[in-house]
């Protein structure tokens, strides 16, 4: 994804710091949760339904860790906060509520309608 004007972002340095901190905190929580799930899985006790639920939880937590890592990478590269489809600026208010938002509201609506 390109970021428009040579990696520059529409977000202020204070806004970037706020979002970076939120993403890092979420990543730490998700990694801790994933480690706990993996430990529970390695103990291998429980019914088949419990094992299936645990497996789904591990996959979900692993996906969340990946998404958070990608968001932090985009932030470091200057592409965070730009729509992955149209490259429009995603408002800080939206990113504060949904730090993993990859689309502007218009493109998100198109994806949800499809």
Gaussian input, Z-matrix of N, CA and C with variables (Angstrom, degrees):
# hf/3-21g

backbone

0 1
 N
 C     1     B1
 C     2     B2     1     A1
 N     3     B3     2     A2     1     D1
 C     4     B4     3     A3     2     D2
 C     5     B5     4     A4     3     D3
 N     6     B6     5     A5     4     D4
 C     7     B7     6     A6     5     D5
 C     8     B8     7     A7     6     D6
 N     9     B9     8     A8     7     D7
 C    10    B10     9     A9     8     D8
 C    11    B11    10    A10     9     D9
 N    12    B12    11    A11    10    D10
 C    13    B13    12    A12    11    D11
 C    14    B14    13    A13    12    D12
 N    15    B15    14    A14    13    D13
 C    16    B16    15    A15    14    D14
 C    17    B17    16    A16    15    D15
 N    18    B18    17    A17    16    D16
 C    19    B19    18    A18    17    D17
 C    20    B20    19    A19    18    D18
 N    21    B21    20    A20    19    D19
 C    22    B22    21    A21    20    D20
 C    23    B23    22    A22    21    D21
 N    24    B24    23    A23    22    D22
 C    25    B25    24    A24    23    D23
 C    26    B26    25    A25    24    D24
 N    27    B27    26    A26    25    D25
 C    28    B28    27    A27    26    D26
 C    29    B29    28    A28    27    D27
 N    30    B30    29    A29    28    D28
 C    31    B31    30    A30    29    D29
 C    32    B32    31    A31    30    D30
 N    33    B33    32    A32    31    D31
 C    34    B34    33    A33    32    D32
 C    35    B35    34    A34    33    D33
 N    36    B36    35    A35    34    D34
 C    37    B37    36    A36    35    D35
 C    38    B38    37    A37    36    D36
 N    39    B39    38    A38    37    D37
 C    40    B40    39    A39    38    D38
 C    41    B41    40    A40    39    D39
 N    42    B42    41    A41    40    D40
 C    43    B43    42    A42    41    D41
 C    44    B44    43    A43    42    D42
 N    45    B45    44    A44    43    D43
 C    46    B46    45    A45    44    D44
 C    47    B47    46    A46    45    D45
 N    48    B48    47    A47    46    D46
 C    49    B49    48    A48    47    D47
 C    50    B50    49    A49    48    D48
 N    51    B51    50    A50    49    D49
 C    52    B52    51    A51    50    D50
 C    53    B53    52    A52    51    D51
 N    54    B54    53    A53    52    D52
 C    55    B55    54    A54    53    D53
 C    56    B56    55    A55    54    D54
 N    57    B57    56    A56    55    D55
 C    58    B58    57    A57    56    D56
 C    59    B59    58    A58    57    D57
 N    60    B60    59    A59    58    D58
 C    61    B61    60    A60    59    D59
 C    62    B62    61    A61    60    D60
 N    63    B63    62    A62    61    D61
 C    64    B64    63    A63    62    D62
 C    65    B65    64    A64    63    D63
 N    66    B66    65    A65    64    D64
 C    67    B67    66    A66    65    D65
 C    68    B68    67    A67    66    D66
 N    69    B69    68    A68    67    D67
 C    70    B70    69    A69    68    D68
 C    71    B71    70    A70    69    D69
 N    72    B72    71    A71    70    D70
 C    73    B73    72    A72    71    D71
 C    74    B74    73    A73    72    D72
 N    75    B75    74    A74    73    D73
 C    76    B76    75    A75    74    D74
 C    77    B77    76    A76    75    D75
 N    78    B78    77    A77    76    D76
 C    79    B79    78    A78    77    D77
 C    80    B80    79    A79    78    D78
 N    81    B81    80    A80    79    D79
 C    82    B82    81    A81    80    D80
 C    83    B83    82    A82    81    D81
 N    84    B84    83    A83    82    D82
 C    85    B85    84    A84    83    D83
 C    86    B86    85    A85    84    D84
 N    87    B87    86    A86    85    D85
 C    88    B88    87    A87    86    D86
 C    89    B89    88    A88    87    D87
 N    90    B90    89    A89    88    D88
 C    91    B91    90    A90    89    D89
 C    92    B92    91    A91    90    D90
 N    93    B93    92    A92    91    D91
 C    94    B94    93    A93    92    D92
 C    95    B95    94    A94    93    D93
 N    96    B96    95    A95    94    D94
 C    97    B97    96    A96    95    D95
 C    98    B98    97    A97    96    D96
 N    99    B99    98    A98    97    D97
 C   100   B100    99    A99    98    D98
 C   101   B101   100   A100    99    D99
 N   102   B102   101   A101   100   D100
 C   103   B103   102   A102   101   D101
 C   104   B104   103   A103   102   D102
 N   105   B105   104   A104   103   D103
 C   106   B106   105   A105   104   D104
 C   107   B107   106   A106   105   D105
 N   108   B108   107   A107   106   D106
 C   109   B109   108   A108   107   D107
 C   110   B110   109   A109   108   D108
 N   111   B111   110   A110   109   D109
 C   112   B112   111   A111   110   D110
 C   113   B113   112   A112   111   D111
 N   114   B114   113   A113   112   D112
 C   115   B115   114   A114   113   D113
 C   116   B116   115   A115   114   D114
 N   117   B117   116   A116   115   D115
 C   118   B118   117   A117   116   D116
 C   119   B119   118   A118   117   D117
 N   120   B120   119   A119   118   D118
 C   121   B121   120   A120   119   D119
 C   122   B122   121   A121   120   D120
 N   123   B123   122   A122   121   D121
 C   124   B124   123   A123   122   D122
 C   125   B125   124   A124   123   D123
 N   126   B126   125   A125   124   D124
 C   127   B127   126   A126   125   D125
 C   128   B128   127   A127   126   D126
 N   129   B129   128   A128   127   D127
 C   130   B130   129   A129   128   D128
 C   131   B131   130   A130   129   D129
 N   132   B132   131   A131   130   D130
 C   133   B133   132   A132   131   D131
 C   134   B134   133   A133   132   D132
 N   135   B135   134   A134   133   D133
 C   136   B136   135   A135   134   D134
 C   137   B137   136   A136   135   D135
 N   138   B138   137   A137   136   D136
 C   139   B139   138   A138   137   D137
 C   140   B140   139   A139   138   D138
 N   141   B141   140   A140   139   D139
 C   142   B142   141   A141   140   D140
 C   143   B143   142   A142   141   D141
 N   144   B144   143   A143   142   D142
 C   145   B145   144   A144   143   D143
 C   146   B146   145   A145   144   D144
 N   147   B147   146   A146   145   D145
 C   148   B148   147   A147   146   D146
 C   149   B149   148   A148   147   D147
 N   150   B150   149   A149   148   D148
 C   151   B151   150   A150   149   D149
 C   152   B152   151   A151   150   D150
 N   153   B153   152   A152   151   D151
 C   154   B154   153   A153   152   D152
 C   155   B155   154   A154   153   D153
 N   156   B156   155   A155   154   D154
 C   157   B157   156   A156   155   D155
 C   158   B158   157   A157   156   D156
 N   159   B159   158   A158   157   D157
 C   160   B160   159   A159   158   D158
 C   161   B161   160   A160   159   D159
 N   162   B162   161   A161   160   D160
 C   163   B163   162   A162   161   D161
 C   164   B164   163   A163   162   D162
 N   165   B165   164   A164   163   D163
 C   166   B166   165   A165   164   D164
 C   167   B167   166   A166   165   D165
 N   168   B168   167   A167   166   D166
 C   169   B169   168   A168   167   D167
 C   170   B170   169   A169   168   D168
 N   171   B171   170   A170   169   D169
 C   172   B172   171   A171   170   D170
 C   173   B173   172   A172   171   D171
 N   174   B174   173   A173   172   D172
 C   175   B175   174   A174   173   D173
 C   176   B176   175   A175   174   D174
 N   177   B177   176   A176   175   D175
 C   178   B178   177   A177   176   D176
 C   179   B179   178   A178   177   D177
 N   180   B180   179   A179   178   D178
 C   181   B181   180   A180   179   D179
 C   182   B182   181   A181   180   D180
 N   183   B183   182   A182   181   D181
 C   184   B184   183   A183   182   D182
 C   185   B185   184   A184   183   D183
 N   186   B186   185   A185   184   D184
 C   187   B187   186   A186   185   D185
 C   188   B188   187   A187   186   D186
 N   189   B189   188   A188   187   D187
 C   190   B190   189   A189   188   D188
 C   191   B191   190   A190   189   D189
 N   192   B192   191   A191   190   D190
 C   193   B193   192   A192   191   D191
 C   194   B194   193   A193   192   D192
 N   195   B195   194   A194   193   D193
 C   196   B196   195   A195   194   D194
 C   197   B197   196   A196   195   D195
 N   198   B198   197   A197   196   D196
 C   199   B199   198   A198   197   D197
 C   200   B200   199   A199   198   D198
 N   201   B201   200   A200   199   D199
 C   202   B202   201   A201   200   D200
 C   203   B203   202   A202   201   D201
 N   204   B204   203   A203   202   D202
 C   205   B205   204   A204   203   D203
 C   206   B206   205   A205   204   D204
 N   207   B207   206   A206   205   D205
 C   208   B208   207   A207   206   D206
 C   209   B209   208   A208   207   D207
 N   210   B210   209   A209   208   D208
 C   211   B211   210   A210   209   D209
 C   212   B212   211   A211   210   D210
 N   213   B213   212   A212   211   D211
 C   214   B214   213   A213   212   D212
 C   215   B215   214   A214   213   D213
 N   216   B216   215   A215   214   D214
 C   217   B217   216   A216   215   D215
 C   218   B218   217   A217   216   D216
 N   219   B219   218   A218   217   D217
 C   220   B220   219   A219   218   D218
 C   221   B221   220   A220   219   D219
 N   222   B222   221   A221   220   D220
 C   223   B223   222   A222   221   D221
 C   224   B224   223   A223   222   D222
 N   225   B225   224   A224   223   D223
 C   226   B226   225   A225   224   D224
 C   227   B227   226   A226   225   D225
 N   228   B228   227   A227   226   D226
 C   229   B229   228   A228   227   D227
 C   230   B230   229   A229   228   D228
 N   231   B231   230   A230   229   D229
 C   232   B232   231   A231   230   D230
 C   233   B233   232   A232   231   D231
 N   234   B234   233   A233   232   D232
 C   235   B235   234   A234   233   D233
 C   236   B236   235   A235   234   D234
 N   237   B237   236   A236   235   D235
 C   238   B238   237   A237   236   D236
 C   239   B239   238   A238   237   D237
 N   240   B240   239   A239   238   D238
 C   241   B241   240   A240   239   D239
 C   242   B242   241   A241   240   D240
 N   243   B243   242   A242   241   D241
 C   244   B244   243   A243   242   D242
 C   245   B245   244   A244   243   D243
 N   246   B246   245   A245   244   D244
 C   247   B247   246   A246   245   D245
 C   248   B248   247   A247   246   D246
 N   249   B249   248   A248   247   D247
 C   250   B250   249   A249   248   D248
 C   251   B251   250   A250   249   D249
 N   252   B252   251   A251   250   D250
 C   253   B253   252   A252   251   D251
 C   254   B254   253   A253   252   D252
 N   255   B255   254   A254   253   D253
 C   256   B256   255   A255   254   D254
 C   257   B257   256   A256   255   D255
 N   258   B258   257   A257   256   D256
 C   259   B259   258   A258   257   D257
 C   260   B260   259   A259   258   D258
 N   261   B261   260   A260   259   D259
 C   262   B262   261   A261   260   D260
 C   263   B263   262   A262   261   D261
 N   264   B264   263   A263   262   D262
 C   265   B265   264   A264   263   D263
 C   266   B266   265   A265   264   D264
 N   267   B267   266   A266   265   D265
 C   268   B268   267   A267   266   D266
 C   269   B269   268   A268   267   D267
 N   270   B270   269   A269   268   D268
 C   271   B271   270   A270   269   D269
 C   272   B272   271   A271   270   D270
 N   273   B273   272   A272   271   D271
 C   274   B274   273   A273   272   D272
 C   275   B275   274   A274   273   D273
 N   276   B276   275   A275   274   D274
 C   277   B277   276   A276   275   D275
 C   278   B278   277   A277   276   D276
 N   279   B279   278   A278   277   D277
 C   280   B280   279   A279   278   D278
 C   281   B281   280   A280   279   D279
 N   282   B282   281   A281   280   D280
 C   283   B283   282   A282   281   D281
 C   284   B284   283   A283   282   D282
 N   285   B285   284   A284   283   D283
 C   286   B286   285   A285   284   D284
 C   287   B287   286   A286   285   D285
 N   288   B288   287   A287   286   D286
 C   289   B289   288   A288   287   D287
 C   290   B290   289   A289   288   D288
 N   291   B291   290   A290   289   D289
 C   292   B292   291   A291   290   D290
 C   293   B293   292   A292   291   D291
 N   294   B294   293   A293   292   D292
 C   295   B295   294   A294   293   D293
 C   296   B296   295   A295   294   D294
 N   297   B297   296   A296   295   D295
 C   298   B298   297   A297   296   D296
 C   299   B299   298   A298   297   D297
 N   300   B300   299   A299   298   D298
 C   301   B301   300   A300   299   D299
 C   302   B302   301   A301   300   D300
 N   303   B303   302   A302   301   D301
 C   304   B304   303   A303   302   D302
 C   305   B305   304   A304   303   D303
 N   306   B306   305   A305   304   D304
 C   307   B307   306   A306   305   D305
 C   308   B308   307   A307   306   D306
 N   309   B309   308   A308   307   D307
 C   310   B310   309   A309   308   D308
 C   311   B311   310   A310   309   D309
 N   312   B312   311   A311   310   D310
 C   313   B313   312   A312   311   D311
 C   314   B314   313   A313   312   D312
 N   315   B315   314   A314   313   D313
 C   316   B316   315   A315   314   D314
 C   317   B317   316   A316   315   D315
 N   318   B318   317   A317   316   D316
 C   319   B319   318   A318   317   D317
 C   320   B320   319   A319   318   D318
 N   321   B321   320   A320   319   D319
 C   322   B322   321   A321   320   D320
 C   323   B323   322   A322   321   D321
 N   324   B324   323   A323   322   D322
 C   325   B325   324   A324   323   D323
 C   326   B326   325   A325   324   D324
 N   327   B327   326   A326   325   D325
 C   328   B328   327   A327   326   D326
 C   329   B329   328   A328   327   D327
 N   330   B330   329   A329   328   D328
 C   331   B331   330   A330   329   D329
 C   332   B332   331   A331   330   D330
 N   333   B333   332   A332   331   D331
 C   334   B334   333   A333   332   D332
 C   335   B335   334   A334   333   D333
 N   336   B336   335   A335   334   D334
 C   337   B337   336   A336   335   D335
 C   338   B338   337   A337   336   D336
 N   339   B339   338   A338   337   D337
 C   340   B340   339   A339   338   D338
 C   341   B341   340   A340   339   D339

   B1=1.4420
   B2=1.5136
   B3=1.2945
   B4=1.4533
   B5=1.5124
   B6=1.3082
   B7=1.4511
   B8=1.5107
   B9=1.2928
   B10=1.4562
   B11=1.5111
   B12=1.3071
   B13=1.4512
   B14=1.5214
   B15=1.2971
   B16=1.4651
   B17=1.5230
   B18=1.3237
   B19=1.4489
   B20=1.5113
   B21=1.3202
   B22=1.4490
   B23=1.5201
   B24=1.3046
   B25=1.4506
   B26=1.5227
   B27=1.3144
   B28=1.4590
   B29=1.5236
   B30=1.3146
   B31=1.4586
   B32=1.5251
   B33=1.3262
   B34=1.4654
   B35=1.5271
   B36=1.3105
   B37=1.4665
   B38=1.5282
   B39=1.3183
   B40=1.4699
   B41=1.5282
   B42=1.3305
   B43=1.4640
   B44=1.5299
   B45=1.3186
   B46=1.4643
   B47=1.5228
   B48=1.3344
   B49=1.4679
   B50=1.5251
   B51=1.3358
   B52=1.4687
   B53=1.5276
   B54=1.3188
   B55=1.4684
   B56=1.5277
   B57=1.3332
   B58=1.4658
   B59=1.5347
   B60=1.3256
   B61=1.4626
   B62=1.5271
   B63=1.3218
   B64=1.4665
   B65=1.5234
   B66=1.3256
   B67=1.4710
   B68=1.5281
   B69=1.3290
   B70=1.4611
   B71=1.5254
   B72=1.3349
   B73=1.4655
   B74=1.5258
   B75=1.3310
   B76=1.4649
   B77=1.5231
   B78=1.3274
   B79=1.4607
   B80=1.5252
   B81=1.3209
   B82=1.4687
   B83=1.5275
   B84=1.3374
   B85=1.4743
   B86=1.5226
   B87=1.3302
   B88=1.4728
   B89=1.5251
   B90=1.3311
   B91=1.4698
   B92=1.5221
   B93=1.3364
   B94=1.4620
   B95=1.5150
   B96=1.3195
   B97=1.4647
   B98=1.5255
   B99=1.3308
   B100=1.4615
   B101=1.5236
   B102=1.3213
   B103=1.4692
   B104=1.5270
   B105=1.3276
   B106=1.4624
   B107=1.5162
   B108=1.3173
   B109=1.4670
   B110=1.5221
   B111=1.3338
   B112=1.4614
   B113=1.5270
   B114=1.3232
   B115=1.4666
   B116=1.5239
   B117=1.3235
   B118=1.4672
   B119=1.5237
   B120=1.3181
   B121=1.4660
   B122=1.5167
   B123=1.3286
   B124=1.4646
   B125=1.5243
   B126=1.3403
   B127=1.4624
   B128=1.5208
   B129=1.3286
   B130=1.4581
   B131=1.5099
   B132=1.3040
   B133=1.4574
   B134=1.5191
   B135=1.3151
   B136=1.4566
   B137=1.5066
   B138=1.3094
   B139=1.4605
   B140=1.5246
   B141=1.3343
   B142=1.4633
   B143=1.5265
   B144=1.3592
   B145=1.4662
   B146=1.5246
   B147=1.3286
   B148=1.4568
   B149=1.5202
   B150=1.3278
   B151=1.4554
   B152=1.5290
   B153=1.3314
   B154=1.4639
   B155=1.5297
   B156=1.3211
   B157=1.4638
   B158=1.5243
   B159=1.3234
   B160=1.4553
   B161=1.5282
   B162=1.3190
   B163=1.4694
   B164=1.5249
   B165=1.3223
   B166=1.4664
   B167=1.5304
   B168=1.3177
   B169=1.4633
   B170=1.5238
   B171=1.3311
   B172=1.4658
   B173=1.5232
   B174=1.3224
   B175=1.4708
   B176=1.5286
   B177=1.3238
   B178=1.4634
   B179=1.5270
   B180=1.3281
   B181=1.4658
   B182=1.5245
   B183=1.3295
   B184=1.4650
   B185=1.5292
   B186=1.3189
   B187=1.4672
   B188=1.5335
   B189=1.3280
   B190=1.4649
   B191=1.5291
   B192=1.3310
   B193=1.4677
   B194=1.5276
   B195=1.3198
   B196=1.4654
   B197=1.5184
   B198=1.3277
   B199=1.4686
   B200=1.5271
   B201=1.3265
   B202=1.4618
   B203=1.5274
   B204=1.3200
   B205=1.4662
   B206=1.5227
   B207=1.3341
   B208=1.4703
   B209=1.5301
   B210=1.3258
   B211=1.4640
   B212=1.5286
   B213=1.3281
   B214=1.4632
   B215=1.5301
   B216=1.3223
   B217=1.4707
   B218=1.5293
   B219=1.3463
   B220=1.4647
   B221=1.5284
   B222=1.3316
   B223=1.4592
   B224=1.5295
   B225=1.3252
   B226=1.4676
   B227=1.5275
   B228=1.3297
   B229=1.4704
   B230=1.5268
   B231=1.3319
   B232=1.4557
   B233=1.5133
   B234=1.3242
   B235=1.4581
   B236=1.5135
   B237=1.3221
   B238=1.4594
   B239=1.5240
   B240=1.3292
   B241=1.4583
   B242=1.5150
   B243=1.3222
   B244=1.4685
   B245=1.5186
   B246=1.3181
   B247=1.4588
   B248=1.5262
   B249=1.3228
   B250=1.4631
   B251=1.5194
   B252=1.3226
   B253=1.4610
   B254=1.5284
   B255=1.3175
   B256=1.4712
   B257=1.5312
   B258=1.3199
   B259=1.4653
   B260=1.5208
   B261=1.3290
   B262=1.4645
   B263=1.5286
   B264=1.3184
   B265=1.4563
   B266=1.5283
   B267=1.3186
   B268=1.4637
   B269=1.5261
   B270=1.3344
   B271=1.4636
   B272=1.5317
   B273=1.3307
   B274=1.4588
   B275=1.5248
   B276=1.3324
   B277=1.4631
   B278=1.5296
   B279=1.3106
   B280=1.4776
   B281=1.5282
   B282=1.3256
   B283=1.4615
   B284=1.5245
   B285=1.3189
   B286=1.4676
   B287=1.5242
   B288=1.3285
   B289=1.4645
   B290=1.5236
   B291=1.3337
   B292=1.4731
   B293=1.5307
   B294=1.3420
   B295=1.4688
   B296=1.5272
   B297=1.3241
   B298=1.4606
   B299=1.5260
   B300=1.3341
   B301=1.4692
   B302=1.5208
   B303=1.3330
   B304=1.4724
   B305=1.5197
   B306=1.3362
   B307=1.4623
   B308=1.5231
   B309=1.3207
   B310=1.4597
   B311=1.5310
   B312=1.2988
   B313=1.4633
   B314=1.5255
   B315=1.3325
   B316=1.4729
   B317=1.5242
   B318=1.3215
   B319=1.4724
   B320=1.5276
   B321=1.3288
   B322=1.4636
   B323=1.5268
   B324=1.3190
   B325=1.4719
   B326=1.5239
   B327=1.3327
   B328=1.4727
   B329=1.5279
   B330=1.3236
   B331=1.4678
   B332=1.5268
   B333=1.3236
   B334=1.4627
   B335=1.5182
   B336=1.3262
   B337=1.4667
   B338=1.5253
   B339=1.3197
   B340=1.4823
   B341=1.5097
   A1=108.81
   A2=116.88
   A3=120.52
   A4=108.76
   A5=115.26
   A6=119.42
   A7=113.45
   A8=116.90
   A9=118.16
   A10=110.55
   A11=117.37
   A12=121.97
   A13=111.37
   A14=115.95
   A15=125.74
   A16=114.44
   A17=116.41
   A18=121.37
   A19=114.93
   A20=118.93
   A21=120.62
   A22=109.40
   A23=115.02
   A24=120.14
   A25=110.07
   A26=115.78
   A27=121.73
   A28=111.56
   A29=117.18
   A30=122.25
   A31=110.39
   A32=116.02
   A33=120.04
   A34=109.24
   A35=116.59
   A36=119.82
   A37=110.85
   A38=117.59
   A39=120.70
   A40=109.98
   A41=116.86
   A42=120.65
   A43=110.77
   A44=116.89
   A45=120.61
   A46=110.18
   A47=116.69
   A48=120.09
   A49=111.52
   A50=116.78
   A51=121.20
   A52=110.15
   A53=116.32
   A54=120.70
   A55=111.40
   A56=117.43
   A57=120.96
   A58=110.00
   A59=115.92
   A60=119.74
   A61=110.82
   A62=117.24
   A63=121.25
   A64=110.61
   A65=116.89
   A66=120.62
   A67=111.03
   A68=117.45
   A69=120.66
   A70=111.40
   A71=116.92
   A72=120.46
   A73=110.65
   A74=116.25
   A75=119.44
   A76=110.90
   A77=116.74
   A78=120.84
   A79=110.73
   A80=117.48
   A81=120.86
   A82=110.69
   A83=116.74
   A84=120.00
   A85=110.89
   A86=116.62
   A87=120.53
   A88=111.41
   A89=116.75
   A90=119.32
   A91=110.67
   A92=116.61
   A93=120.40
   A94=111.41
   A95=115.96
   A96=121.24
   A97=110.28
   A98=116.55
   A99=121.37
   A100=110.69
   A101=117.54
   A102=120.82
   A103=110.56
   A104=116.85
   A105=120.47
   A106=112.20
   A107=116.50
   A108=120.66
   A109=111.11
   A110=116.24
   A111=119.76
   A112=111.20
   A113=116.01
   A114=119.85
   A115=110.35
   A116=116.57
   A117=120.45
   A118=110.39
   A119=116.86
   A120=120.61
   A121=111.01
   A122=117.07
   A123=119.69
   A124=111.65
   A125=116.95
   A126=120.19
   A127=110.50
   A128=116.51
   A129=122.70
   A130=117.18
   A131=118.62
   A132=119.65
   A133=109.16
   A134=116.72
   A135=120.58
   A136=112.32
   A137=114.15
   A138=121.60
   A139=110.14
   A140=115.18
   A141=120.88
   A142=112.00
   A143=117.23
   A144=120.00
   A145=110.53
   A146=115.78
   A147=120.04
   A148=109.98
   A149=116.98
   A150=121.71
   A151=110.60
   A152=116.72
   A153=120.38
   A154=111.02
   A155=116.77
   A156=120.64
   A157=110.38
   A158=115.95
   A159=121.07
   A160=110.72
   A161=116.39
   A162=120.73
   A163=111.22
   A164=116.77
   A165=121.09
   A166=109.91
   A167=117.00
   A168=120.74
   A169=111.46
   A170=116.81
   A171=120.75
   A172=110.34
   A173=116.48
   A174=120.30
   A175=110.27
   A176=117.13
   A177=121.95
   A178=110.98
   A179=116.51
   A180=120.56
   A181=111.08
   A182=116.39
   A183=120.70
   A184=110.46
   A185=116.94
   A186=121.41
   A187=110.20
   A188=116.63
   A189=120.41
   A190=110.94
   A191=116.72
   A192=120.50
   A193=109.79
   A194=116.77
   A195=120.80
   A196=112.59
   A197=117.01
   A198=121.00
   A199=111.09
   A200=116.34
   A201=120.00
   A202=110.99
   A203=116.49
   A204=120.74
   A205=110.52
   A206=116.86
   A207=120.66
   A208=111.04
   A209=117.07
   A210=120.33
   A211=110.29
   A212=117.02
   A213=120.05
   A214=111.11
   A215=117.26
   A216=120.93
   A217=110.49
   A218=116.60
   A219=120.31
   A220=110.63
   A221=115.77
   A222=120.35
   A223=109.98
   A224=117.02
   A225=121.39
   A226=111.76
   A227=116.61
   A228=121.53
   A229=112.96
   A230=117.43
   A231=120.79
   A232=114.83
   A233=118.31
   A234=121.03
   A235=114.20
   A236=116.97
   A237=120.66
   A238=109.25
   A239=115.52
   A240=119.77
   A241=113.94
   A242=116.17
   A243=121.95
   A244=107.88
   A245=116.10
   A246=121.75
   A247=109.58
   A248=116.59
   A249=122.13
   A250=111.67
   A251=117.05
   A252=120.45
   A253=112.37
   A254=117.30
   A255=119.99
   A256=113.38
   A257=117.17
   A258=124.99
   A259=114.36
   A260=117.18
   A261=120.17
   A262=108.88
   A263=115.53
   A264=120.40
   A265=109.54
   A266=115.90
   A267=121.11
   A268=105.80
   A269=118.25
   A270=120.43
   A271=112.49
   A272=115.15
   A273=121.91
   A274=111.00
   A275=116.75
   A276=120.65
   A277=110.81
   A278=117.12
   A279=121.02
   A280=110.11
   A281=117.01
   A282=120.62
   A283=111.39
   A284=116.68
   A285=120.02
   A286=110.17
   A287=116.61
   A288=121.47
   A289=110.96
   A290=116.40
   A291=122.61
   A292=108.77
   A293=116.84
   A294=119.72
   A295=114.44
   A296=117.44
   A297=120.42
   A298=112.78
   A299=117.14
   A300=120.47
   A301=109.79
   A302=115.41
   A303=120.88
   A304=111.63
   A305=116.27
   A306=120.40
   A307=110.40
   A308=115.63
   A309=120.30
   A310=106.93
   A311=117.14
   A312=120.42
   A313=111.48
   A314=117.43
   A315=120.24
   A316=111.20
   A317=117.51
   A318=120.28
   A319=111.01
   A320=117.23
   A321=120.52
   A322=110.11
   A323=116.27
   A324=120.10
   A325=111.02
   A326=116.76
   A327=120.03
   A328=110.74
   A329=117.38
   A330=120.77
   A331=111.06
   A332=116.43
   A333=120.02
   A334=111.64
   A335=117.22
   A336=121.17
   A337=112.13
   A338=116.46
   A339=120.67
   A340=112.57
   D1=137.69
   D2=175.82
   D3=-92.27
   D4=160.44
   D5=-175.43
   D6=-115.23
   D7=18.87
   D8=178.02
   D9=83.28
   D10=-110.22
   D11=-173.49
   D12=-86.76
   D13=86.51
   D14=175.13
   D15=37.19
   D16=56.83
   D17=172.55
   D18=79.32
   D19=-0.19
   D20=-179.83
   D21=-77.20
   D22=152.00
   D23=-178.86
   D24=-120.03
   D25=159.05
   D26=177.73
   D27=-82.51
   D28=-6.19
   D29=-177.21
   D30=-87.66
   D31=143.60
   D32=176.65
   D33=-75.24
   D34=165.07
   D35=179.57
   D36=-64.09
   D37=-33.91
   D38=177.32
   D39=-66.23
   D40=-44.54
   D41=178.12
   D42=-62.35
   D43=-42.13
   D44=178.32
   D45=-61.19
   D46=-42.96
   D47=179.26
   D48=-62.52
   D49=-42.13
   D50=178.55
   D51=-61.26
   D52=-46.96
   D53=-178.75
   D54=-68.03
   D55=-40.14
   D56=178.26
   D57=-60.67
   D58=-45.51
   D59=-179.93
   D60=-61.48
   D61=-44.23
   D62=179.07
   D63=-61.51
   D64=-45.86
   D65=179.70
   D66=-63.45
   D67=-41.92
   D68=179.98
   D69=-65.83
   D70=-39.58
   D71=177.99
   D72=-65.25
   D73=-43.98
   D74=177.88
   D75=-62.68
   D76=-40.58
   D77=179.83
   D78=-63.18
   D79=-43.91
   D80=178.70
   D81=-61.79
   D82=-43.52
   D83=178.72
   D84=-63.01
   D85=-45.46
   D86=-178.17
   D87=-66.01
   D88=-39.44
   D89=177.73
   D90=-63.72
   D91=-41.14
   D92=177.09
   D93=-62.66
   D94=-43.06
   D95=178.62
   D96=-63.27
   D97=-44.15
   D98=179.27
   D99=-62.41
   D100=-42.76
   D101=179.03
   D102=-61.38
   D103=-41.20
   D104=177.62
   D105=-63.71
   D106=-41.65
   D107=178.06
   D108=-64.76
   D109=-42.16
   D110=179.77
   D111=-65.60
   D112=-36.51
   D113=176.91
   D114=-65.19
   D115=-43.63
   D116=178.00
   D117=-61.97
   D118=-38.80
   D119=179.63
   D120=-67.05
   D121=-36.47
   D122=-178.66
   D123=-70.09
   D124=-24.55
   D125=176.47
   D126=-70.77
   D127=-28.47
   D128=170.70
   D129=61.02
   D130=28.36
   D131=176.23
   D132=-106.57
   D133=148.32
   D134=177.36
   D135=128.85
   D136=167.02
   D137=-179.49
   D138=-74.28
   D139=165.92
   D140=-179.97
   D141=-58.64
   D142=-40.51
   D143=179.68
   D144=-62.99
   D145=-40.99
   D146=178.82
   D147=-63.74
   D148=-42.26
   D149=179.04
   D150=-62.13
   D151=-42.58
   D152=179.14
   D153=-64.45
   D154=-43.12
   D155=178.16
   D156=-62.49
   D157=-40.87
   D158=178.90
   D159=-63.89
   D160=-42.54
   D161=178.80
   D162=-62.02
   D163=-43.90
   D164=178.21
   D165=-63.44
   D166=-41.49
   D167=179.19
   D168=-63.44
   D169=-38.86
   D170=178.46
   D171=-64.40
   D172=-45.80
   D173=179.54
   D174=-61.64
   D175=-43.58
   D176=-179.89
   D177=-63.64
   D178=-45.63
   D179=180.00
   D180=-65.42
   D181=-39.78
   D182=178.77
   D183=-64.06
   D184=-40.71
   D185=177.79
   D186=-63.00
   D187=-42.24
   D188=179.49
   D189=-63.44
   D190=-40.99
   D191=177.05
   D192=-60.74
   D193=-43.43
   D194=178.41
   D195=-62.43
   D196=-43.16
   D197=-179.88
   D198=-65.06
   D199=-40.90
   D200=178.75
   D201=-66.80
   D202=-40.44
   D203=177.71
   D204=-62.68
   D205=-42.87
   D206=178.00
   D207=-63.48
   D208=-39.86
   D209=179.01
   D210=-63.74
   D211=-42.23
   D212=177.80
   D213=-65.78
   D214=-36.27
   D215=175.74
   D216=-63.14
   D217=-45.03
   D218=178.44
   D219=-62.13
   D220=-37.80
   D221=178.61
   D222=-63.47
   D223=-44.10
   D224=179.66
   D225=-65.53
   D226=-33.33
   D227=-177.57
   D228=-87.10
   D229=-9.17
   D230=179.57
   D231=91.00
   D232=5.09
   D233=-178.77
   D234=-97.65
   D235=-4.98
   D236=-179.93
   D237=-69.22
   D238=139.90
   D239=178.26
   D240=89.49
   D241=8.51
   D242=175.02
   D243=-115.64
   D244=138.90
   D245=179.71
   D246=-61.16
   D247=131.85
   D248=-180.00
   D249=-68.90
   D250=-17.45
   D251=-178.35
   D252=-98.91
   D253=-54.93
   D254=-173.89
   D255=-107.57
   D256=-5.17
   D257=179.85
   D258=66.93
   D259=13.42
   D260=175.09
   D261=-67.92
   D262=153.79
   D263=177.23
   D264=-68.75
   D265=132.56
   D266=173.98
   D267=-91.04
   D268=123.70
   D269=-176.42
   D270=-59.33
   D271=145.90
   D272=178.58
   D273=-53.75
   D274=-40.78
   D275=-178.16
   D276=-58.81
   D277=-40.38
   D278=178.12
   D279=-68.00
   D280=-43.46
   D281=-179.43
   D282=-65.98
   D283=-33.56
   D284=178.70
   D285=-65.08
   D286=-39.21
   D287=179.47
   D288=-78.14
   D289=-40.70
   D290=-177.76
   D291=-128.60
   D292=79.80
   D293=-175.29
   D294=-59.43
   D295=-20.29
   D296=179.87
   D297=-93.98
   D298=7.37
   D299=-179.22
   D300=-57.75
   D301=128.06
   D302=178.96
   D303=-109.08
   D304=-10.25
   D305=-175.80
   D306=-127.15
   D307=149.39
   D308=170.50
   D309=-68.01
   D310=169.33
   D311=-176.12
   D312=-61.82
   D313=-41.89
   D314=-179.12
   D315=-61.90
   D316=-46.38
   D317=-179.79
   D318=-69.33
   D319=-35.64
   D320=177.44
   D321=-61.63
   D322=-42.74
   D323=178.34
   D324=-61.84
   D325=-40.83
   D326=177.92
   D327=-62.51
   D328=-41.66
   D329=179.51
   D330=-65.23
   D331=-40.52
   D332=-179.47
   D333=-69.72
   D334=-31.13
   D335=-179.43
   D336=-77.28
   D337=-22.97
   D338=-176.96
   D339=-74.20

